[in-house]
């Protein structure tokens, strides 16, 4: 999950240039031939499905039979494609993209669902997206599918789309396309550029993508197999070497006085650069969502510097002693204090909470400090941010823009929809609920947490069902009571998400025109994937299928350009934007593919996904890695305990002076971080 808004929306890109290289694509006739030869199991030039049987070659022992067979075959093919058709001169070229998606009009028959077939439909959507990019924007960081052009984020490009999609190519076993991507990385990708890049986005997309590609290619050699990746081959370390080079450049962002990374870093000078907005502060999610990537690289290479710099950030953040584990969304790199009091789990706050539980899982439960942080934060969310809609009692995860003591704002970014899946993951560690119960690791708290996840998932799905396109807006507001209800006022029973156009439950959702765009975001399908794997409730798969059909119906472009984002989900036909986000390939389609895959395909208890959907392994603490920090002592209310020094005599006059340890810290403890961290710390309050 990427928290920042679409880059082309906010105008973050500088130094634009276009790429002139064009990649391999197939013609309409080639696509027909692909389908024909698939049936014959002949040697293929196309991508092979996973575990596809090898072709068998028959000896040409009777040449005349072979020749006649070939002639008949060619005649049949020419007739099939219309060469001998008398209407050839006036016939229109068949739109293969439309025929490919004709299944959208099919009505389900019976109760049996072929989930493997549905998974293949997702794969087809990925292929259409990738091939459009490959044909019209190969090597570009951005793909503008409406105009069939590409653009760069830096002078020489970052491989933004190619690297971000690597592990999806592997999981879908798209061998020839992966080979093309790998060749580009080997010959064209160079991070030695005099360019400022966003520390967080570059880490989760590029570093995460390269590390995931390394993990999958070395652990699952039969997944999109390439000889260049084989052990002992000259290029076997390509992904890890590129990852190490990039990580060494990103480390410059951590060279602040506090250890909190700067928002940006120059890849050539290795100098961190403070944010050009927000008073120079980094976003909290940016600073605290680099740990999975750098800690895995440390385990992979044995270089402790990656580990130590990443985990130091967690100590600095926690030493602020923020109330109930909920953090303001901005933090200063120079001193590690928070800026402002805006608390939310949407943009700029989200993945801090995600990485708490995932750091615990990444090292197989050997760092319980992160489980403690997760539990405190989840309890804080339930206490301060959970409320309910007025009529239908849907559960929402709201915001506190002016601190925990301020008025609650009933608003959810689509980004927040990662959270229910993360809660479910935390309840079992990736096992199914049935397995957790059988192991004796299920109690009232786990059930209560799962119930919260179920209700929040339902609310997120309502964002989709409430629109004309069946796709969610970027932001949704809700009608709530005044004052808002809290968990303490419950329990509540939420309404069913019925299909009627005038259903009363829809009145609780409010979508403002400026928030109605859809950027192909993955957070809800990410949660559906976790909820299906953990609960086994097939409704989550069905919801995902409905979502996928809506993407195909309303974001697919004519012809071979692929898919794009929407200006508004409230209109049919919708107004299209001109951008395909890289996370459409890296996350949205990947999670849909995994949702429809067998459960033993990447079992959840063996891997963790970074916040861009990249797959990283779980492991024990090895190669000297360990948790290098401890939390400061807290009292029963969770406040940091400040130790005092005794009085001491001054030597020059017998006069006493009071010198207490942490006297300044006591003063800091009274502050919560208003604009420059000078607002008085707010006392905890119950509910809303």
C-alpha positions in Angstrom: 0.0 0.0 0.0 1.5 3.3 -1.0 0.2 6.1 1.1 1.1 9.1 -1.1 -1.3 10.4 -3.7 -0.7 9.7 -7.3 2.5 11.4 -8.3 1.2 12.8 -11.5 -1.6 14.4 -9.4 0.6 16.2 -7.1 3.2 17.2 -9.7 6.1 15.6 -7.9 7.9 14.7 -11.1 10.8 16.8 -12.4 13.2 16.6 -15.3 10.8 14.8 -17.6 12.0 13.1 -20.8 10.6 10.4 -23.0 11.9 7.0 -23.8 12.2 5.9 -27.4 12.7 2.2 -26.9 9.8 -0.1 -27.8 9.3 -3.6 -26.5 8.0 -6.9 -27.9 4.3 -7.2 -28.5 2.0 -9.4 -30.5 -0.3 -8.6 -33.4 -3.9 -9.6 -33.4 -3.1 -12.6 -35.7 -0.3 -13.5 -33.3 -2.7 -13.6 -30.4 -4.9 -16.0 -32.4 -2.0 -18.2 -33.2 -1.0 -18.3 -29.5 -4.4 -19.7 -28.6 -4.2 -22.3 -31.4 -0.7 -23.6 -30.5 -1.5 -23.7 -26.8 -3.9 -26.6 -27.6 -1.3 -28.5 -29.6 1.5 -28.2 -27.0 4.0 -27.3 -29.6 7.2 -25.4 -28.7 6.1 -22.0 -27.6 7.5 -18.5 -28.0 4.8 -17.1 -25.6 4.8 -17.1 -21.8 4.3 -20.4 -20.2 1.7 -21.0 -17.5 3.1 -22.3 -14.2 4.0 -26.0 -14.3 3.2 -26.2 -18.0 4.1 -29.5 -19.5 7.1 -29.6 -21.8 6.4 -30.0 -25.5 7.0 -33.3 -27.3 8.7 -33.4 -30.6 7.7 -36.1 -33.1 10.3 -37.4 -35.5 9.7 -36.5 -39.1 10.0 -40.1 -40.3 7.6 -39.6 -43.2 8.4 -36.4 -45.0 5.5 -36.4 -47.4 2.9 -36.8 -44.6 4.6 -34.0 -42.8 4.6 -31.7 -45.8 0.9 -32.3 -46.6 0.1 -31.8 -42.9 1.9 -28.4 -42.9 0.1 -27.3 -46.1 -3.3 -28.2 -44.7 -2.5 -26.5 -41.5 -1.4 -23.3 -43.2 -4.5 -23.3 -45.5 -6.8 -23.8 -42.5 -5.1 -20.9 -40.6 -5.3 -18.6 -43.6 -8.9 -19.3 -44.0 -9.5 -18.8 -40.3 -8.0 -15.4 -40.2 -10.0 -14.4 -43.3 -7.4 -14.4 -46.1 -9.9 -16.1 -48.5 -13.0 -14.3 -47.3 -14.8 -12.6 -50.2 -15.7 -9.7 -47.8 -12.1 -9.1 -46.9 -11.9 -5.7 -48.5 -14.8 -4.3 -46.5 -14.5 -6.2 -43.3 -13.5 -4.4 -40.1 -10.5 -5.5 -38.1 -11.7 -7.6 -35.2 -11.2 -6.0 -31.8 -9.5 -8.8 -30.0 -9.5 -6.9 -26.8 -13.3 -7.0 -26.8 -13.5 -10.6 -27.7 -11.0 -11.5 -25.0 -13.3 -9.9 -22.4 -16.6 -11.3 -23.7 -16.9 -13.4 -20.6 -17.9 -10.3 -18.7 -21.4 -10.8 -20.1 -21.7 -14.4 -19.1 -24.1 -15.2 -16.3 -22.9 -17.6 -13.6 -24.4 -21.1 -14.0 -24.7 -23.3 -11.0 -22.9 -22.9 -7.7 -19.5 -24.3 -8.6 -16.9 -21.6 -9.3 -13.6 -22.3 -11.1 -11.3 -20.1 -9.2 -8.3 -21.1 -11.4 -10.2 -19.9 -14.4 -10.9 -16.6 -12.6 -7.2 -16.3 -11.7 -6.3 -16.7 -15.4 -8.6 -13.7 -16.2 -6.6 -11.6 -13.8 -3.5 -12.8 -15.5 -4.9 -11.7 -18.9 -5.6 -8.2 -17.4 -2.0 -8.0 -16.3 -0.7 -9.2 -19.7 -2.8 -6.5 -21.4 -1.5 -3.8 -19.1 2.1 -5.0 -19.3 2.1 -5.4 -23.1 0.6 -1.9 -23.5 3.4 -0.5 -21.4 6.0 -2.6 -23.2 4.8 -1.4 -26.6 4.3 2.3 -25.9 6.4 3.3 -22.9 9.1 0.7 -22.4 11.8 1.8 -19.9 9.7 4.8 -18.8 8.8 5.4 -15.1 5.3 6.5 -16.0 2.8 5.1 -18.5 0.2 7.4 -20.0 -2.1 4.8 -21.6 -4.7 7.1 -23.1 -2.1 8.9 -25.2 0.1 5.8 -25.4 3.2 7.6 -24.2 5.7 7.3 -21.4 7.6 9.8 -19.2 10.5 9.7 -16.8 10.8 10.8 -13.2 14.5 11.3 -13.5 16.7 12.1 -16.5 17.7 8.5 -17.0 14.7 6.8 -15.4 14.4 4.6 -12.3 12.8 1.5 -13.7 9.7 2.5 -11.7 7.2 0.2 -13.4 9.6 -2.6 -14.5 11.1 -3.2 -11.1 7.8 -2.7 -9.3 6.2 -5.5 -11.4 9.1 -8.0 -11.3 7.7 -10.3 -8.7 4.2 -10.2 -10.2 5.8 -11.4 -13.5 7.4 -14.3 -11.5 4.2 -15.2 -9.6 2.2 -15.3 -12.8 5.0 -17.3 -14.5 5.3 -14.8 -17.4 8.7 -16.1 -18.5 9.4 -14.2 -21.8 8.2 -10.9 -20.3 10.3 -11.4 -17.2 13.3 -12.1 -19.5 12.8 -8.8 -21.3 12.5 -6.9 -18.0 15.6 -8.6 -16.6 17.6 -7.7 -19.7 16.6 -4.1 -19.3 17.6 -4.1 -15.6 21.0 -5.7 -16.5 21.8 -3.3 -19.3 19.9 0.0 -18.7 19.2 0.4 -15.0 21.7 2.7 -13.3 21.0 4.4 -9.9 24.2 6.6 -10.1 22.2 9.7 -10.9 22.4 13.2 -9.6 18.8 13.2 -8.6 16.7 13.7 -5.5 14.2 10.8 -5.0 11.6 10.1 -2.3 13.2 7.9 0.3 10.1 6.0 1.2 8.7 5.4 -2.3 12.1 4.4 -3.7 12.5 1.9 -0.8 9.2 0.2 -0.9 8.9 0.1 -4.7 12.5 -0.2 -6.1 14.4 -1.8 -3.2 11.4 -3.9 -2.2 10.9 -5.0 -5.8 14.5 -6.0 -6.3 14.7 -7.9 -3.0 11.4 -9.7 -3.7 12.7 -10.7 -7.1 15.9 -12.1 -5.5 13.9 -14.1 -3.0 11.4 -15.6 -5.4 14.0 -16.4 -8.1 16.3 -18.1 -5.7 13.7 -19.9 -3.5 11.3 -20.9 -6.3 13.5 -21.7 -9.3 10.6 -23.2 -11.3 8.6 -20.0 -11.1 9.2 -18.2 -14.4 12.6 -20.0 -14.8 15.4 -18.2 -16.5 18.9 -19.7 -17.0 20.5 -16.3 -16.1 19.2 -16.7 -12.5 20.6 -20.2 -12.1 23.2 -20.9 -9.4 26.6 -20.3 -10.8 25.3 -18.3 -13.8 27.1 -14.9 -14.3 23.9 -13.0 -13.6 22.6 -15.0 -10.6 23.1 -12.0 -8.2 21.7 -9.3 -10.5 18.8 -8.5 -8.3 20.7 -8.5 -5.0 23.5 -6.5 -6.4 21.2 -3.8 -7.7 19.4 -3.8 -4.4 22.6 -3.4 -2.4 23.7 -0.5 -4.7 20.4 1.3 -4.3 20.3 0.7 -0.5 23.8 2.1 -0.1 22.6 5.3 -1.8 19.4 5.5 0.3 21.3 5.2 3.5 22.3 8.8 3.2 18.7 9.7 4.1 19.3 8.4 7.6 22.3 10.7 8.3 20.2 13.2 10.3 21.0 14.3 13.9 18.2 12.1 15.2 18.5 9.1 12.9 15.0 9.7 11.5 15.4 9.7 7.7 15.0 12.8 5.5 12.1 12.7 3.1 14.4 12.6 0.1 17.9 11.7 -0.8 20.3 12.5 -3.6 21.3 9.2 -5.2 24.7 10.5 -6.4 25.8 12.7 -3.5 24.2 10.4 -0.9 22.9 13.5 1.0 19.6 13.5 2.7 17.2 16.3 1.8 14.4 17.5 4.1 10.9 17.8 2.7 10.2 20.9 0.6 6.8 21.2 2.3 5.3 20.4 5.8 7.9 22.6 7.6 10.7 20.3 6.4 9.3 17.3 8.4 9.2 13.8 7.1 5.9 11.9 7.2 5.7 9.4 10.0 4.7 6.6 7.6 7.7 7.3 5.4 10.2 7.2 8.2 8.8 4.0 9.8 8.0 1.9 6.7 11.6 1.2 5.5 12.4 -1.5 8.1 11.2 -4.7 6.4 13.3 -3.9 3.4 16.5 -2.9 5.1 16.3 -5.6 7.8 15.9 -8.3 5.1 18.9 -6.9 3.2 20.9 -7.0 6.5 20.1 -10.7 6.9 20.8 -11.4 3.3 24.2 -9.6 3.3 25.3 -9.8 6.9 25.7 -6.0 6.9 24.5 -4.7 10.3 24.5 -1.1 9.2 21.2 -1.6 7.3 19.6 -3.2 10.4 20.8 -0.6 12.9 19.9 2.4 10.9 16.4 1.1 10.2 15.6 0.0 13.8 17.0 3.2 15.4 14.1 5.1 13.8 11.7 2.9 15.8 13.4 3.8 19.1 13.4 7.5 18.3 9.7 7.4 17.5 8.8 5.4 20.5 10.8 7.6 22.9 8.4 10.4 22.2 5.9 8.5 24.4 2.9 9.4 22.4 -0.5 8.6 24.0 -1.9 5.2 23.4 0.6 4.4 20.7 -1.1 6.8 18.2 1.3 9.1 16.3 1.0 12.4 14.6 1.6 12.1 10.8 4.7 14.3 10.6 8.1 14.0 12.4 11.2 16.2 12.2 14.4 14.5 11.0 16.7 16.9 12.8 15.5 16.1 16.4 13.0 13.2 16.1 10.0 15.1 17.5 6.6 15.3 16.0 5.1 18.2 14.1 1.4 18.9 14.6 -1.2 16.7 16.2 -3.0 15.2 13.2 -3.6 11.5 13.9 -5.0 9.2 11.2 -4.3 5.8 9.6 -4.8 7.2 6.1 -2.1 9.0 4.1 1.2 9.7 5.9 0.2 7.6 8.9 -0.9 4.2 7.6 2.1 1.9 7.1 3.7 2.8 10.5 1.0 0.6 12.1 1.3 -2.0 9.3 5.1 -2.5 9.8 4.7 -2.9 13.6 3.1 -6.4 13.3 5.0 -7.3 10.1 8.4 -6.6 11.8 7.3 -9.0 14.5 6.3 -11.7 11.9 9.3 -11.1 9.7 11.7 -12.4 12.4 9.4 -15.2 13.4 8.3 -13.7 16.6 11.8 -13.2 18.0 11.3 -9.5 18.4 8.3 -9.2 20.8 8.9 -5.4 21.2 7.0 -4.9 17.9 4.1 -7.0 19.0 3.9 -4.8 22.2 3.8 -1.7 20.0 1.2 -3.2 17.8 -1.1 -4.2 20.6 -0.8 -0.8 22.2 -1.6 1.0 18.9 -4.6 -1.3 18.1 -6.0 -0.6 21.6 -5.5 3.1 20.9 -7.3 2.8 17.6 -10.3 1.1 19.3 -10.4 3.7 22.0 -10.0 6.9 20.0 -10.7 6.3 16.3 -13.4 3.7 16.0 -17.0 4.9 15.5 -20.2 3.9 13.7 -22.4 5.3 11.0 -25.7 6.8 12.1 -28.3 4.7 10.3 -26.7 1.4 9.4 -24.0 1.2 12.1 -21.1 0.4 9.8 -17.8 0.5 11.6 -15.5 3.3 10.5 -11.9 4.2 11.4 -12.0 7.9 11.7 -9.4 10.7 12.1 -8.4 13.2 14.8 -7.0 16.1 12.9 -6.2 18.2 15.9 -5.2 15.5 18.4 -6.8 12.9 20.5 -8.7 15.4 22.6 -10.2 17.1 19.5 -13.3 16.4 17.5 -13.4 13.2 15.5 -13.7 13.5 11.8 -15.7 10.7 10.2 -13.6 10.2 7.1 -11.7 7.3 5.6 -9.1 7.4 2.8 -9.2 4.3 0.7 -5.7 3.8 2.0 -7.2 2.9 5.4 -8.7 -0.2 4.0 -5.4 -2.0 4.4 -6.0 -2.1 8.2 -8.7 -4.8 8.6 -6.5 -7.3 6.7 -3.6 -6.4 8.9 -5.7 -6.9 12.0 -6.7 -10.3 10.7 -3.1 -11.2 10.0 -2.1 -10.2 13.5 -4.8 -12.4 15.1 -3.3 -15.6 13.7 0.2 -14.7 12.4 -0.9 -16.0 9.0 -2.5 -19.3 10.0 -6.2 -19.9 9.5 -8.5 -19.3 12.4 -9.2 -23.0 12.5 -5.5 -23.7 12.9 -5.1 -21.0 15.6 -8.0 -22.5 17.6 -6.6 -26.0 17.2 -3.2 -24.8 18.5 -4.8 -23.2 21.5 -3.9 -19.7 20.4 -7.4 -18.2 20.2 -9.3 -16.4 22.9 -11.7 -13.5 23.5 -9.3 -10.8 22.4 -8.4 -12.5 19.1 -12.1 -13.0 18.4 -12.9 -9.4 19.2 -10.0 -8.2 16.9 -11.2 -10.5 14.1 -14.8 -9.1 14.5 -13.4 -5.6 14.1 -11.6 -6.7 11.0 -14.8 -8.2 9.6 -16.8 -5.1 10.1 -14.2 -2.7 8.7 -13.8 -4.9 5.7 -17.6 -4.7 5.2 -17.4 -0.9 5.4 -14.6 -0.8 2.8 -16.6 -3.1 0.4 -19.5 -0.7 0.8 -17.3 2.0 -0.7 -17.4 0.0 -3.9 -21.0 -1.1 -3.9 -22.1 2.5 -3.4 -20.9 3.8 -6.7 -22.2 3.6 -10.3 -19.0 2.0 -11.5 -18.6 -0.5 -8.6 -15.2 1.1 -7.8 -14.3 3.0 -4.7 -13.4 6.7 -4.5 -10.2 8.0 -3.0 -11.9 9.3 0.1 -15.3 8.7 1.7 -17.0 10.6 4.5 -19.8 9.1 6.7 -22.9 10.3 8.5 -22.4 9.7 12.3 -24.2 10.6 15.5 -23.4 13.8 17.4 -21.5 13.0 19.5 -20.1 10.0 17.7 -20.7 6.5 19.2 -17.7 4.6 20.5 -17.0 0.9 21.1 -18.1 1.5 24.7 -21.6 2.3 23.4 -21.9 -1.0 21.6 -22.1 -3.7 20.5 -23.8 -2.7 17.3 -25.2 -4.7 14.4 -24.5 -3.3 11.0 -27.0 -3.4 8.1 -26.6 -5.7 5.1 -25.1 -4.3 1.9 -28.1 -4.9 -0.3 -28.1 -4.2 -4.0 -31.1 -2.0 -4.3 -30.4 1.4 -5.9 -32.2 3.2 -3.1 -31.0 1.1 -0.2 -31.0 3.0 3.0 -27.5 2.0 4.0 -26.1 4.1 1.1 -27.2 7.3 2.9 -24.4 6.8 5.5 -21.8 7.2 2.7 -20.9 10.6 1.4 -18.6 11.0 -1.6 -17.5 14.5 -2.5 -16.8 15.3 -6.1 -13.1 16.2 -5.5 -12.6 12.8 -3.8 -14.4 10.7 -6.4 -11.3 9.6 -8.5 -10.0 6.1 -8.5 -6.2 5.4 -8.8 -6.5 1.6 -9.1 -5.5 1.3 -5.5 -5.0 -2.1 -3.9 -5.8 -1.7 -0.2 -9.3 -3.3 -0.2 -8.3 -6.3 -2.3 -5.2 -6.7 -0.1 -7.6 -7.0 2.8 -9.9 -9.4 1.0 -6.9 -11.6 0.3 -5.9 -11.7 4.0 -9.6 -12.2 5.1 -10.1 -15.1 2.7 -6.8 -16.9 3.6 -7.4 -16.5 7.4 -11.2 -17.0 7.7 -12.0 -19.2 4.7 -15.2 -17.2 4.1 -15.7 -17.4 0.3 -17.6 -14.1 0.2 -14.3 -12.3 0.2 -13.3 -14.0 -3.0 -16.7 -13.2 -4.5 -16.3 -9.5 -3.5 -12.9 -9.5 -5.2 -14.3 -11.0 -8.3 -17.0 -8.3 -8.5 -14.3 -5.7 -8.0 -12.2 -7.1 -10.7 -15.1 -7.1 -13.2 -15.7 -3.4 -12.4 -12.0 -2.6 -13.1 -12.3 -4.5 -16.4 -15.6 -2.8 -17.4 -14.7 0.7 -16.5 -10.9 1.2 -16.5 -9.9 -0.8 -19.6 -9.1 1.2 -22.7 -10.0 0.4 -26.3 -7.4 -1.6 -28.2 -4.1 -2.7 -26.7 -3.2 0.2 -24.4 -4.3 -1.5 -21.2 -5.9 0.1 -18.2 -6.0 3.5 -16.7 -7.3 5.4 -13.6 -10.6 7.2 -13.3 -11.5 10.8 -12.8 -14.8 9.9 -11.1 -16.4 6.6 -10.0 -19.8 8.3 -9.9 -20.4 8.5 -13.6 -21.1 5.9 -16.3 -19.5 6.0 -18.6 -16.7 7.3 -16.4 -14.3 10.0 -17.4 -10.8 8.5 -17.7 -7.5 9.9 -16.4 -4.3 9.3 -18.3 -2.1 7.3 -15.9 -1.5 3.7 -15.0 -0.1 3.5 -11.5 2.8 1.1 -11.0 0.9 -0.4 -8.0 -1.8 -1.6 -10.4 0.8 -4.2 -11.5 2.7 -4.5 -8.3 -0.3 -4.8 -5.9 -3.8 -4.7 -7.2 -3.6 -7.4 -9.8 -1.1 -9.4 -7.7 -3.5 -9.5 -4.7 -6.4 -10.4 -7.0 -4.3 -13.2 -8.5 -3.4 -14.5 -5.1 -7.0 -14.2 -3.9 -8.1 -16.6 -6.6 -5.0 -18.9 -6.1 -4.8 -22.1 -4.0 -4.0 -21.3 -0.4 -0.7 -23.2 -0.5 0.5 -20.7 -3.1 2.7 -18.5 -1.0 1.4 -19.5 2.4 0.9 -16.5 4.7 2.8 -18.0 7.6 6.0 -18.2 5.5 6.2 -14.7 4.1 5.5 -11.1 4.7 4.4 -8.5 2.1 5.9 -5.1 2.2 3.6 -2.1 1.9 4.0 -2.2 -1.9 2.9 -5.9 -2.1 6.5 -7.2 -2.5 7.1 -10.7 -1.1 9.8 -11.1 1.6 10.7 -14.2 3.6 10.3 -14.8 7.3 13.4 -15.9 9.1 15.0 -16.2 12.5 17.4 -13.7 13.9 20.6 -14.8 12.2 24.0 -13.5 11.2 24.3 -11.5 14.4 21.1 -9.5 14.0 19.2 -8.7 17.1 16.8 -6.1 18.6 19.2 -3.3 19.6 16.8 -1.2 21.7 14.3 -1.3 24.5 11.3 0.8 25.3 11.4 3.3 28.1 9.7 2.3 31.3 5.9 3.2 31.3 3.4 3.6 34.1 0.1 1.8 34.2 -1.4 4.5 31.9 1.4 4.0 29.3 3.2 7.3 30.1 7.0 7.3 30.2 8.4 7.2 33.7 10.9 10.0 34.3 13.7 9.2 36.8 14.8 12.1 39.0 18.3 12.9 40.3 18.8 13.7 44.0 20.0 17.2 45.2 23.7 17.7 45.3 26.0 20.3 47.0 27.9 22.9 45.0 31.6 22.8 46.0 32.3 26.5 45.8 29.8 27.8 48.4 27.9 25.0 50.0 24.9 26.2 48.1 22.5 23.5 46.9 21.3 23.3 43.4 18.6 21.1 42.1 19.7 18.9 39.2 17.4 16.2 38.1 17.8 13.7 35.4 15.5 14.3 32.5 14.3 17.7 33.8 14.0 18.8 30.2 12.4 15.4 29.4 9.7 16.1 32.0 8.9 19.3 30.2 8.9 17.5 26.9 6.5 15.0 28.4 4.0 17.7 28.8 4.1 18.4 25.1 2.4 16.5 22.3 3.8 18.2 19.3 1.6 21.1 18.1 3.0 23.0 15.1 6.8 22.7 16.0 6.0 20.4 19.0 5.0 23.2 21.3 1.4 22.3 22.1 0.6 21.1 25.6 0.2 17.4 25.7 -3.4 16.3 25.8 -4.6 14.0 28.5 -6.2 10.7 27.5 -10.0 10.8 27.1 -12.4 8.0 26.7 -14.4 7.4 23.5 -15.0 10.4 21.3 
